[in-house]
Amino acid sequence: MSDARGENPCQACGACCAYSANWPRFSTEDDAALDLIPPELVNAQGSGMRCDGDRCAALQGRIGVATACTIYAARPEVCRTCLPGDAECAMARRKFGLTVPA
């Protein structure tokens, strides 16, 4: 989904990547996909992304301003399925006081 200017609203948000330390978990990824994620970004249990507090360690930038995923091409499936304006997006954006995209 793009905004009116053709930009991805996620790049000005990042709320889903800082919502919960339990959110960036691994679920359906195969071993080859997991091998693409740098080991320093995987949590101690090997069950998901390492987080600093609730924020995914792969997230750069400022929530609600400008963000980027440092492993975008190799990000976990849970990150791929959270879409602008869906229930998970809305929940994360509300945590940070951001409006939900239409």
C-alpha positions in Angstrom: 0.0 0.0 0.0 1.2 3.5 -0.8 0.1 6.9 0.5 -1.1 9.7 -1.8 2.5 10.6 -2.8 3.2 6.9 -3.8 5.3 6.3 -0.7 5.1 3.3 1.6 3.5 4.5 4.9 5.6 2.0 6.8 8.8 4.0 6.1 7.3 6.9 8.1 6.0 4.7 10.9 7.8 1.6 12.3 5.3 1.1 15.1 4.8 -2.6 14.4 8.6 -3.1 14.8 8.6 -1.5 18.3 5.3 -2.8 19.6 6.4 -5.8 21.5 9.5 -7.9 22.1 7.3 -11.0 21.3 6.0 -9.7 18.0 9.1 -10.3 15.7 8.9 -14.0 16.2 9.8 -16.8 13.8 6.9 -19.0 12.7 6.9 -20.4 9.2 10.5 -19.6 8.1 12.6 -22.5 6.9 16.2 -22.9 7.9 17.5 -21.3 4.7 15.4 -18.1 5.4 16.6 -18.0 9.0 20.2 -18.3 7.9 19.8 -15.0 6.1 19.2 -13.2 9.4 22.4 -12.0 11.0 23.0 -14.0 14.3 23.4 -10.9 16.3 19.8 -9.9 15.5 18.3 -13.2 16.7 17.1 -13.5 20.3 18.9 -15.8 22.8 16.1 -18.4 22.4 16.4 -18.4 18.6 12.7 -17.9 18.4 12.6 -14.4 16.9 14.3 -11.2 16.5 16.4 -9.7 19.3 14.8 -6.6 20.7 16.0 -3.7 22.8 13.0 -3.3 25.1 10.0 -3.7 22.7 11.9 -2.4 19.7 13.3 -4.9 17.1 17.1 -4.6 16.8 16.8 -4.4 13.0 14.8 -1.2 13.1 16.5 2.0 12.4 15.1 5.5 12.7 12.5 7.3 14.7 9.0 5.8 15.2 6.4 7.9 13.4 9.0 10.0 11.5 11.3 7.8 9.3 12.2 4.2 9.8 13.8 1.3 7.9 14.5 -2.3 8.5 18.1 -3.2 8.2 17.2 -6.8 7.0 14.1 -5.9 5.0 14.7 -8.6 2.3 15.2 -11.3 4.9 12.7 -10.1 7.5 10.5 -12.8 9.3 7.1 -13.8 7.9 5.3 -12.0 10.8 6.9 -8.7 9.5 5.8 -9.5 6.0 2.1 -10.1 6.9 1.6 -6.9 8.9 0.1 -4.5 6.4 -0.7 -0.8 6.5 -4.1 -0.3 8.1 -4.7 -4.0 9.2 -5.6 -4.9 12.8 -2.0 -5.4 13.9 -0.9 -2.1 12.3 -3.7 -0.2 14.0 -2.9 -1.7 17.4 0.8 -0.8 17.1 0.1 2.7 15.8 -2.3 3.4 18.6 0.4 2.5 21.1 2.5 5.4 19.7 -0.4 7.8 19.2 -0.2 7.6 15.5 -3.3 7.7 13.2 -4.2 4.5 11.3 -3.9 4.7 7.5 -7.1 4.2 5.6 
